[in-house]
């Protein structure tokens, strides 16, 4: 088995993602690999018993612009590692977008943060990392937000 030459690093801009980015940068340096840094976002939609409220074009634009600013900041922080970085901003359901991006980009490994939720919060919010691990076309390394 060859070492990965392309590592996908999804980010939600939280502490777990920051740790995963740092870990991925060290791996990429060791492997001589490129990092594909991506953020997936969804346009907010709220359901009510009588219907739903869909975001306006202005709100959708603000969400996209905010996501791009966050991705640019994350890439700038990661660029100090000296590893080649490609940025991707995608709209769609997070776990599905990560899995699809891994396939589309030819990633040979995914390194991602996880919140490590348990119990009711996990049941209510689900686990993006768990779904990615189950559906990924390549190995997935998860890094907890509180790992040292």
ABEGO torsion letter per residue (X at the ends): XBBBABBBBBBAGBAAAAAAAAAAAAAAAAAGBBBBBBBBBBBBBBBBAAEBBBBBAAAAAAAAAAAAAAAAAAAAAAAAAGBBBBBBBBBEBAAAAAAAAAAAAGBABBBBBBAGBBEAAAAAAEBAAAAAAAABABBBBBBBAABX
